[in-house]
Amino acid sequence: QLSEDVERISENPTEEREGEMEVNEDSSSVILPDGELGTTTPSLRFSKTCLKNVFSVILLFIYLLLMAVAVFLVYQTISDFREKLKHPVMSVTYKEVSLYDAPGIAFYPGKARLLSCKHHYYDHIPPLINPGQPGDIECTTQRINYTDPFTNQTMKYALVVQGPRDVKKRELVFLQFHLNETDQDFSAIDYLLFSSFQEFVSSPEKAKFMKDCESSYSSWKFSGGFRTWVKMSLVKTKEEDGTETVEFKQETSVVNYIDQRTKPRSDQLFFVVFEWKDPFIQTVQDIITANPWNMIALLCGIFLALFKAADFAKLSVKWMIKIRRRHLKRTRQVTNHIS
């Protein structure tokens, strides 16, 4: 037996030394004769190895669970980003100005006649001296005839007046119309607002300009026998293609006019006031709340966590296989030694 051991050592000395070291390490687990027991029993060493294996398996399942959560987060992040791209959020901003671009006020008086038009400041409108009689026309006005954009047959007559500009001085425009007779139960004058009176003046085709305005803007009315106060606010909307549209919002208050003329008359008087509501221009645009850089950073972090978890899982599996092989090798060595 000694000669066989010497031959085996001479053939593979390194493996034998490792075997001897491992045998010496596990010598306490060898069954000693005649009741000579070591300090460590085989059952205790087996229980430690089993606990290590169970703990490794638990860690592996935990990391697999974390990987599943990371994959779900990636899917949810991409889904949220696509949903936000489909549904942009409306953003409203306000820009304060001291002077507006003077708007254009287009009146459709019909048979009514403009008696007076003046610019006043600080909301001070002096009382009318001769209501119903022609007065001063201090406003910049233009008269234009054009065909109705919806029928292309009816001719329309419009009186275009330059609106107020100075919002700090609370500039307003006060107009008075007179209608001698009407064949209707009620009398009213139509009007519409467009963003720039200067664009209308400088337009080479004013008829086409007014047709486009009537097609794009809403029209309102003010009635006879009342003083109508119109407070305007400007809203700009930026479309997805980069174009910008302008519209007006207005608040209207109506006060009854007490006709104090000496003789009762059958004619109608119209009074209307235009001024700016506030010095803020409202800008509305659609914005996408999804930030692609934030999504890219989140995805990078999730993928790093995935690779780290996969690497740890791979190392855990290798460590478990190594421990298992070492345990089997020690078991074979102990069995061979006992035999």
C-alpha positions as CSV (number, residue, x, y, z in Angstrom):
1,Q,0.0,0.0,0.0
2,L,2.9,2.4,0.8
3,S,4.5,1.7,-2.6
4,E,1.1,2.3,-4.3
5,D,0.8,5.7,-2.5
6,V,4.4,6.6,-3.5
7,E,3.7,5.8,-7.1
8,R,0.5,7.9,-7.0
9,I,2.3,10.9,-5.4
10,S,5.0,10.7,-8.0
11,E,2.4,10.7,-10.8
12,N,0.4,13.6,-9.5
13,P,2.1,15.3,-6.6
14,T,0.0,18.6,-6.7
15,E,-3.3,16.8,-6.5
16,E,-2.1,14.6,-3.7
17,R,-1.0,17.6,-1.7
18,E,-4.3,19.3,-2.2
19,G,-6.0,16.0,-1.2
20,E,-3.9,15.7,1.9
21,M,-4.7,19.3,2.9
22,E,-8.4,18.8,2.4
23,V,-8.2,15.4,4.2
24,N,-6.4,17.1,7.1
25,E,-9.1,19.8,7.1
26,D,-11.8,17.2,7.1
27,S,-10.0,14.9,9.4
28,S,-12.2,15.9,12.2
29,S,-15.2,14.5,10.2
30,V,-13.6,11.0,9.8
31,I,-15.1,8.2,11.9
32,L,-12.3,7.5,14.4
33,P,-12.0,4.0,15.9
34,D,-12.7,3.0,19.4
35,G,-14.8,6.1,20.3
36,E,-12.1,8.7,19.5
37,L,-14.5,11.5,18.2
38,G,-13.3,14.7,16.6
39,T,-14.5,18.2,17.6
40,T,-16.8,18.5,14.5
41,T,-19.3,15.9,13.4
42,P,-20.3,15.2,9.8
43,S,-23.9,16.2,10.4
44,L,-22.9,19.7,11.6
45,R,-20.7,20.3,8.6
46,F,-23.5,19.1,6.3
47,S,-26.0,21.4,8.0
48,K,-23.7,24.4,7.4
49,T,-23.3,23.6,3.8
50,C,-27.0,23.1,3.4
51,L,-27.7,26.5,5.0
52,K,-25.3,28.1,2.6
53,N,-26.9,26.5,-0.4
54,V,-30.4,27.5,0.8
55,F,-29.3,31.1,1.5
56,S,-27.7,31.3,-2.0
57,V,-30.9,30.0,-3.6
58,I,-33.0,32.6,-1.7
59,L,-30.6,35.4,-2.8
60,L,-30.9,34.1,-6.4
61,F,-34.7,34.3,-6.3
62,I,-34.6,37.7,-4.8
63,Y,-32.5,39.0,-7.6
64,L,-34.7,37.3,-10.1
65,L,-37.6,39.1,-8.6
66,L,-35.7,42.4,-8.8
67,M,-35.0,41.7,-12.4
68,A,-38.7,41.1,-13.1
69,V,-39.6,44.4,-11.4
70,A,-36.9,46.2,-13.5
71,V,-38.3,44.8,-16.7
72,F,-41.8,45.9,-15.6
73,L,-40.5,49.4,-14.9
74,V,-38.9,49.5,-18.4
75,Y,-42.2,48.5,-20.0
76,Q,-44.2,51.0,-17.9
77,T,-41.8,53.9,-18.6
78,I,-41.9,53.3,-22.4
79,S,-45.8,53.0,-22.3
80,D,-46.1,56.3,-20.3
81,F,-43.8,58.1,-22.7
82,R,-45.8,57.0,-25.7
83,E,-49.0,58.0,-24.0
84,K,-47.7,61.5,-23.2
85,L,-46.6,61.9,-26.8
86,K,-50.1,61.2,-27.9
87,H,-51.8,63.5,-25.4
88,P,-49.9,66.8,-25.0
89,V,-50.8,69.2,-22.2
90,M,-52.2,72.7,-22.8
91,S,-49.8,75.4,-21.5
92,V,-51.1,78.9,-20.8
93,T,-48.7,81.8,-20.3
94,Y,-49.3,85.5,-19.8
95,K,-47.2,88.3,-21.2
96,E,-47.7,91.8,-19.9
97,V,-47.5,94.7,-22.4
98,S,-47.9,98.5,-22.0
99,L,-49.2,99.1,-25.6
100,Y,-51.3,96.8,-27.7
101,D,-51.2,96.6,-31.5
102,A,-54.4,98.6,-32.2
103,P,-57.1,96.1,-33.1
104,G,-59.6,96.6,-35.9
105,I,-63.3,96.8,-35.2
106,A,-65.5,96.1,-38.2
107,F,-69.1,97.3,-37.9
108,Y,-71.9,96.2,-40.1
109,P,-74.4,99.1,-39.5
110,G,-76.7,98.4,-42.3
111,K,-79.0,101.5,-42.5
112,A,-77.6,102.9,-39.3
113,R,-75.2,105.9,-39.5
114,L,-72.1,106.7,-37.4
115,L,-72.7,110.0,-35.6
116,S,-69.5,110.3,-33.5
117,C,-66.4,108.5,-32.5
118,K,-63.8,109.6,-29.9
119,H,-60.9,108.2,-27.9
120,H,-61.1,108.8,-24.2
121,Y,-58.7,108.0,-21.3
122,Y,-59.0,106.8,-17.7
123,D,-62.5,105.6,-18.3
124,H,-63.8,109.2,-18.4
125,I,-66.6,109.7,-20.9
126,P,-68.1,113.2,-20.7
127,P,-71.9,113.4,-21.2
128,L,-73.2,113.8,-24.7
129,I,-74.2,117.4,-25.6
130,N,-76.5,116.6,-28.5
131,P,-77.4,112.9,-28.5
132,G,-78.8,111.8,-31.8
133,Q,-77.0,114.6,-33.7
134,P,-73.8,114.3,-35.7
135,G,-70.7,115.0,-33.7
136,D,-66.9,114.8,-34.0
137,I,-65.4,111.7,-35.6
138,E,-61.9,111.6,-34.3
139,C,-61.2,107.9,-34.9
140,T,-59.4,106.5,-37.9
141,T,-62.0,104.7,-40.1
142,Q,-62.1,102.8,-43.4
143,R,-65.1,101.9,-45.4
144,I,-65.0,98.7,-47.4
145,N,-67.4,96.7,-49.6
146,Y,-66.9,93.0,-50.3
147,T,-68.8,89.9,-51.1
148,D,-70.1,87.6,-48.4
149,P,-67.5,84.7,-47.9
150,F,-70.2,82.2,-47.2
151,T,-72.6,82.9,-50.1
152,N,-70.3,84.7,-52.6
153,Q,-73.3,86.6,-53.9
154,T,-74.4,89.1,-51.2
155,M,-72.5,92.4,-51.0
156,K,-71.6,93.5,-47.5
157,Y,-70.7,97.0,-46.3
158,A,-68.3,97.3,-43.3
159,L,-67.1,100.3,-41.4
160,V,-63.7,99.5,-39.9
161,V,-62.5,101.6,-36.9
162,Q,-59.1,101.6,-35.2
163,G,-59.4,100.3,-31.7
164,P,-57.6,101.4,-28.4
165,R,-53.9,100.9,-27.9
166,D,-52.7,102.4,-24.6
167,V,-53.7,100.0,-21.9
168,K,-51.9,101.8,-19.1
169,K,-53.9,105.0,-19.6
170,R,-57.0,102.8,-20.0
171,E,-57.7,104.2,-23.5
172,L,-61.2,103.5,-24.8
173,V,-63.1,104.2,-28.0
174,F,-66.7,105.5,-27.7
175,L,-69.0,105.4,-30.7
176,Q,-72.5,106.6,-31.3
177,F,-74.8,105.3,-34.1
178,H,-78.2,106.4,-35.3
179,L,-80.9,104.4,-37.0
180,N,-83.9,106.4,-38.3
181,E,-86.3,103.5,-38.8
182,T,-86.3,99.8,-38.7
183,D,-88.7,97.1,-40.0
184,Q,-87.8,94.7,-37.2
185,D,-89.1,94.3,-33.6
186,F,-85.5,94.7,-32.3
187,S,-82.5,96.6,-33.7
188,A,-78.9,95.6,-33.4
189,I,-75.6,96.2,-35.1
190,D,-73.1,93.4,-35.9
191,Y,-69.4,93.8,-35.3
192,L,-66.3,91.6,-35.3
193,L,-62.8,92.2,-33.9
194,F,-59.5,91.3,-35.7
195,S,-56.0,91.6,-34.3
196,S,-54.3,94.4,-36.3
197,F,-55.9,97.5,-37.9
198,Q,-52.5,98.3,-39.4
199,E,-52.4,95.0,-41.3
200,F,-55.8,95.9,-42.8
201,V,-54.6,99.4,-43.9
202,S,-51.4,98.0,-45.5
203,S,-53.2,95.1,-47.1
204,P,-53.2,95.4,-50.9
205,E,-56.5,93.5,-51.1
206,K,-58.7,94.8,-48.3
207,A,-61.8,92.9,-49.6
208,K,-60.0,89.6,-49.4
209,F,-58.6,90.6,-46.0
210,M,-62.1,91.2,-44.6
211,K,-63.4,88.0,-46.1
212,D,-60.7,86.0,-44.4
213,C,-61.4,87.9,-41.1
214,E,-65.1,87.1,-41.3
215,S,-64.3,83.4,-42.0
216,S,-61.9,83.2,-39.0
217,Y,-63.3,85.4,-36.3
218,S,-66.6,85.3,-34.4
219,S,-69.1,88.2,-34.7
220,W,-71.2,89.8,-31.9
221,K,-74.0,92.3,-31.6
222,F,-74.9,95.4,-29.5
223,S,-78.4,96.6,-29.2
224,G,-80.1,100.0,-29.7
225,G,-81.3,102.0,-26.7
226,F,-78.4,100.8,-24.5
227,R,-74.9,101.7,-23.7
228,T,-72.8,98.6,-24.3
229,W,-69.4,98.3,-22.6
230,V,-67.0,95.8,-24.2
231,K,-63.8,94.8,-22.4
232,M,-61.4,92.9,-24.7
233,S,-58.7,90.4,-24.0
234,L,-56.3,88.8,-26.5
235,V,-55.6,85.1,-26.8
236,K,-52.8,83.7,-29.1
237,T,-52.8,80.0,-29.9
238,K,-49.7,78.3,-31.2
239,E,-50.5,75.3,-33.4
240,E,-48.4,72.1,-33.8
241,D,-47.1,73.2,-37.2
242,G,-45.8,76.5,-35.8
243,T,-48.5,78.8,-37.0
244,E,-50.1,81.3,-34.6
245,T,-53.8,82.2,-34.5
246,V,-55.3,85.1,-32.6
247,E,-58.8,85.5,-31.1
248,F,-60.5,87.8,-28.8
249,K,-62.4,87.1,-25.6
250,Q,-64.7,89.8,-24.3
251,E,-66.8,90.7,-21.3
252,T,-69.8,92.8,-22.1
253,S,-71.9,94.9,-19.8
254,V,-75.1,96.6,-20.9
255,V,-76.6,99.8,-19.3
256,N,-80.0,101.2,-20.3
257,Y,-79.8,104.6,-21.9
258,I,-82.4,107.1,-20.8
259,D,-83.4,109.2,-23.7
260,Q,-83.9,112.8,-22.4
261,R,-84.6,114.4,-25.8
262,T,-87.4,116.9,-25.7
263,K,-89.6,115.3,-28.4
264,P,-90.5,111.6,-28.4
265,R,-88.8,110.0,-31.4
266,S,-89.1,106.7,-33.2
267,D,-85.4,106.5,-34.1
268,Q,-82.9,104.3,-32.3
269,L,-79.5,105.4,-30.8
270,F,-76.6,103.0,-30.3
271,F,-73.8,103.5,-27.9
272,V,-70.8,101.2,-27.6
273,V,-67.5,101.5,-25.7
274,F,-64.4,99.3,-26.5
275,E,-61.4,99.1,-24.1
276,W,-58.8,96.5,-23.0
277,K,-59.6,94.4,-20.0
278,D,-56.0,94.0,-18.8
279,P,-52.4,94.4,-20.1
280,F,-51.8,90.6,-20.4
281,I,-51.7,88.7,-23.6
282,Q,-52.6,85.1,-23.1
283,T,-50.6,82.6,-25.1
284,V,-51.9,79.0,-25.4
285,Q,-49.8,76.1,-26.7
286,D,-49.6,72.4,-26.5
287,I,-46.5,71.0,-24.8
288,I,-45.3,67.4,-24.3
289,T,-44.6,66.7,-20.7
290,A,-42.6,63.6,-21.5
291,N,-38.9,64.4,-21.3
292,P,-36.9,62.0,-23.5
293,W,-33.6,62.6,-21.6
294,N,-35.3,61.7,-18.3
295,M,-36.6,58.5,-19.8
296,I,-33.2,57.7,-21.3
297,A,-31.5,58.2,-17.9
298,L,-34.1,56.0,-16.2
299,L,-33.7,53.3,-18.7
300,C,-29.9,53.4,-18.4
301,G,-30.2,53.0,-14.6
302,I,-32.7,50.1,-15.0
303,F,-30.5,48.3,-17.6
304,L,-27.4,48.7,-15.3
305,A,-29.4,47.2,-12.5
306,L,-30.4,44.3,-14.8
307,F,-26.9,43.6,-15.9
308,K,-25.7,43.8,-12.3
309,A,-28.4,41.4,-11.1
310,A,-27.6,39.0,-14.0
311,D,-23.9,39.1,-13.1
312,F,-24.6,38.4,-9.5
313,A,-26.9,35.6,-10.4
314,K,-24.3,34.1,-12.6
315,L,-21.7,34.3,-9.9
316,S,-24.1,32.8,-7.3
317,V,-24.7,29.8,-9.6
318,K,-21.0,29.3,-10.2
319,W,-20.4,29.6,-6.4
320,M,-23.1,27.0,-5.7
321,I,-21.7,24.6,-8.3
322,K,-18.2,25.0,-6.9
323,I,-19.4,24.3,-3.4
324,R,-21.3,21.3,-4.5
325,R,-18.2,19.9,-6.4
326,R,-16.0,20.5,-3.4
327,H,-18.4,18.8,-1.1
328,L,-18.6,15.8,-3.4
329,K,-14.8,15.7,-3.7
330,R,-14.4,15.7,0.1
331,T,-17.0,13.0,0.5
332,R,-15.2,10.8,-2.0
333,Q,-11.8,11.4,-0.3
334,V,-13.3,10.6,3.1
335,T,-14.9,7.4,1.7
336,N,-11.6,6.4,0.1
337,H,-9.7,7.1,3.2
338,I,-12.1,5.0,5.3
339,S,-12.1,2.2,2.9
